[in-house]
Amino acid sequence: MAGPKEIFTQIASIFNGLTPIQKITALGMVVLVFGGMIALTSVGGKTDERVLFAGLSQQDAAEVVQRLRDLNVPYRLSDTGTAIMVPASQVYEIRLTLAGDGLPRGGGVGFEVFDEVGLGTTDFVNRLNFQRAMQGELARTIRQFQQVQEARVHIATPRESVFIEDEKPVTASISVQMRGREQLTQHQIQSIVNLVASAVPGLSDDNITLVDTAGRLLYRKKGDLDAVLSGTQLEYQHKVEENVRRKVESMLEEVVGVNRVRASVTADIDFSRVNLTEESFDPEEQVVRSEQLLTESDQRGDQARGIPGVKGELATFAGEDGGAAGSSYQRSNVTRNYEISRQTRQVQEGGGGVRRLSVAVMVDGTYERVVNDEGKTVLEYRPRSAEEMAYFERLVRNSVGYDEERGDQVEVASLPFALSALTDPEVDPLDQWRELAEWLAMPLVYLLIAFGVMLFVVRPFFRLLAAKGLESKRTSQVASVGRDGVEEEEELTLGPRGLSNQERLYRLAQSDPDRAADLVRRWLREEA
């Protein structure tokens, strides 16, 4: 095995045998290789960082940074000081360590305020610290919602009174900062209100106010039913419109392509509630409910007589002469009450029905490659045919449940889309390409350097070695051919050893053409 000295000598001899252009190229490649290695070392020497915490308040960021300094952990602040970057290899260990220290606290203080209580702490201070801790813990819990970035809770506890009429209720105010364009749903708002009301003794949800940092009132008292109901109704209307819009776009995208359909839906929702009571009677069906029978009878026998005395005798006398004979009568009365068949129905119609639906749909046309006047190939817009548009309109009407009687409107138009509309508006293509370039940068650099070394350093080096080996082999072959003849005629046949192979082969061809031809054939086979 050749030692370092022999290898260096061989490389020097190879370098001396190069042409000036080859020498410049070799030196340039050496400089390029070493420069690339230095660049890779400087880039690779940078610590791979990851986000430890993001979206911290200034107080939390200051506490975390101070703790990292105590632990001698390198860090870097980003995003205006609200995000902290640490080495990727230590991120999980640091998070566990900080979690053991109760960091980050999430803004405000929690029940850790009672970890160190002095002996001289008064009852008033304890009550005040308890209220601060309750506010901080509730704010931390509210921040667990995905849409909430920051939250603050203020609880007002009135002073206790011995008189009932002087008692005042406990009230609370909640302020939330939303994350980006996120919004809380009505269900989540009610959940936050119930959470705070259940955590604070004596607090009713009627006395809770919830606002956001934009100044919008998210929750009112239950007494303001119209406002709460309006928020719920608006959310329901948006859900109906969004459902119809997605249905239309997903159906037409199967035909015209993704992101080439835009639909807008306006729904008129009927939120009125109707309580209806109906009573119906059937005269054909009658039932005797009660029956009353009354019978009267009277019978008169002797003639009428007067009272004793003169007048009575006179009356009797008159009766005997012209009085009427005895009489009797009988009368009956029947009363019947009938019950008619009656049906009572109570109907309660809840709100939420669609009163009218208006749908507007834009469909992108087709594009054809044409050659303009300048000879360039461009895309030319072609609107869709009337048959296609009529077919699309029928599809949309059947999809949304079109009802002409309630005044529904459906309009479908073919319009050219802007180039930005053909891409996903939520994803920036430049960001995607930038992220892909960052991901492929280092592997591509390594690959290019390795390719350059193989192409301009290793490959020429081995080619030179092969050429030197072939030349020495040919020299030995020429010498062996010469040795096959008479040794004493070697100097005369092959000439001095300082001659090149070409000159020696020329002399061999003059002295022995057959051997020279055989040698050339062997060289050709080796080249092949």
Number of C-alpha atoms within 10 A of each C-alpha: 5 7 8 9 9 11 12 12 12 13 15 11 11 14 16 11 12 13 10 11 9 13 14 12 14 18 13 13 17 15 12 15 17 13 12 16 14 12 13 14 11 10 11 11 9 9 12 11 17 16 16 19 17 15 17 20 17 12 13 19 24 15 13 21 17 12 16 17 11 9 11 9 13 13 17 15 15 12 9 8 15 16 17 22 18 21 19 14 12 13 17 12 11 17 15 12 15 16 12 9 12 11 16 18 22 22 19 17 17 21 15 11 13 12 7 7 9 8 6 6 9 10 9 9 10 14 11 12 17 16 19 19 19 21 23 23 22 21 25 21 14 23 19 12 14 12 19 18 17 23 22 19 21 18 18 12 16 11 10 10 10 7 7 8 7 9 12 12 12 18 20 22 16 23 20 21 18 20 13 9 6 12 15 14 14 14 9 13 15 15 13 18 21 15 15 25 20 13 11 18 10 11 20 18 19 16 16 22 17 20 16 17 12 10 8 9 12 20 22 18 15 14 9 11 10 11 15 16 13 12 15 15 17 12 13 14 19 15 13 18 19 17 13 22 20 14 15 25 21 14 15 21 15 9 11 14 13 14 18 19 24 18 19 16 21 18 20 17 18 15 16 10 11 11 9 10 10 9 9 10 11 10 10 8 11 12 11 10 10 10 10 9 9 9 9 9 9 9 9 11 9 10 13 15 16 15 11 11 9 10 11 13 14 15 18 18 14 13 16 13 9 8 15 11 11 11 10 9 9 9 9 9 9 9 9 10 12 12 12 15 13 11 10 9 9 10 10 10 13 12 13 16 13 14 13 18 22 17 22 16 23 18 25 24 18 15 13 11 11 12 12 11 7 6 8 10 12 12 13 12 15 14 15 15 10 10 9 11 17 13 11 20 17 14 14 24 17 11 13 19 11 19 13 10 7 11 11 18 15 16 15 18 17 19 17 17 17 9 7 9 14 14 14 11 10 6 9 12 12 9 10 11 11 12 12 11 12 11 11 11 12 14 10 12 14 14 12 13 16 12 13 16 17 13 13 15 17 13 13 15 17 11 11 17 15 12 12 13 12 15 14 13 13 18 18 13 16 20 17 11 17 22 14 10 12 9 11 9 12 15 11 12 20 24 16 11 11 7 11 12 19 10 12 22 26 15 17 23 17 13 14 16 14 11 17 20 14 11 18 14 12 13 15 9 8 9 8 6
